Amino acid sequence: MPDQVNVGLIGCGSMGSELARAVHRGEAGSAKIIGLFDEYQPGRSALAKELGAGTEAPPVEVETVAELVNLPELDIVIECASQAAVITHAETVLSAGKSMLVMSSGAMISPDFMKTVSAAAQASGASIYIPSGAVGGIDALRASKALLEEVTIVTTKKPISLTGAPGFADWEDVEITEPTVIYEGSATEAVSLFPANVNVAATVSMAGIGPDATKVRVVADPNSPGNVHEINAVSKAGKFSFRFENMPHETNPKTSFLAVLAAIETLRSICEPDLRIGT
């Protein structure tokens, strides 16, 4: 990577904006936001104005992802939008030879889609990065992948954090007063039913035994201390249990603040590849 890593951003909502601000503050090493894409023009423009205040080279607003990847000196594109955005734009980004950091990892568990984007990346020399998101323990799962026998992830959130998810449709008008299991099944199905809530299940499944074999339970609890993720794994190398009580992002309760921090750290490691701990 060059001395300055130039970043294009897809998605200027709460997560994308928070990530962009962290980059602007220098928290991701030598990274600099040079281009912004979001279909919602007011949000995109507001972020461009904020990042450009007092600078000679504010980030450029673009109307399409094709324009974004054609920006001179662009090195990497960060997706902070949705699984749909990944599916729509990843091949375009990677085929252009631009690496991509994917936040909405749920999009990547489709074998056909993964094959397509991996082929695009290999052909162009680009890389695909998936942060650990709102959980830890990913390294342990990767290290013991061949020995894993069972992996379960239980995600517990306040009902308001699940509103709008297809898997929560039957519960939208139900008053939930105690911990209630909303869904139980595979990660494959979970990421489509709760696309903004359980990207961690996709990440865990890709690190471990795969989306079809990874078991997911989604619990709605009005008294949940935050966005809670519990991972339990059984392998021939031992048993592993991880529990994370994450604070929801202040402007987006569907996601955890830790997910933003994980993306910042992943980008920092790309900018400063000389020292990597645990990866």
Steps between C-alpha positions, in 0.01 A plus 500: 500500500618859435586750773141626485216253454219667307155378593165509321191454717175329401234598753493829690254403773579475870762226468667640189505852644651385829766304316576797275537730801743256663707490181490881487632513858793279402386193694551269201860588428574658165153444356315793344143515372512633144160397363145452627208310349151473644169497316367736769652824376430722806684262733787464256532876460484565873787258561704646214453849644597383849815319385598778262478785751835678515669274247633572153392163361154401628363157407330481163131414481416254224172389350598139426739236626654491153601865553634414844733225379627725221620769739873555447725334758214315674637199692211343688121521525321456832139379494285628788159476334327162485522144376316614187768760434772236525318272258442787256842663508772259620579350161527849347741613770719190496507468120638854490795382708387678816508313828183495707425500872156346552296585810181322391661157508167321473515556126810285475358168620340413168742250341423622148549865592819427690633309200418792270663772710800283587560439130473875433747576778745235385486619141567864591734449794261665745435382856180446698506590870231401751539650849413296809204733555315499830671187636842357580633146501521488121867402510425204727230378263727538198787323674286202596284499185594149390426364847170675570198280569235752603462879506204693640450875522222654708419864426287688753373851432226732614188467283550850356831384354324225305219711355479495123675165463304245291552243776338733753189576291265280707617671819479865396168558680563263790598636840808305606551514876754223553778325307333347195658278233413658166696268277697178519671342202802527272717802431407468134137575575567742785695751293213535253236533772702747708729673246585798725532304823698179461788567263707364788343158435628514143849597613507227765376241252759591237776479761370165623288215370298683237159671493286189464655327801528807725201522733344839574251609761353851504346617827300817564537623857374843613747488789804400294810692618585574137558303182613171649674228300593164653713256301543140609723264307591135546808361330759227536734776618270595787183691583481877452246748635493871432248757621481861385270762650530778247361849525273572202618780276345824626338578165428145383382249763509215247880493507766505770761769547762224512427423134619849407809462718581166335481659156731782610753248633483294181565811291784602732662158453476544124669840525765373742571137402826478695336376822199269517395332821282191480447501124 
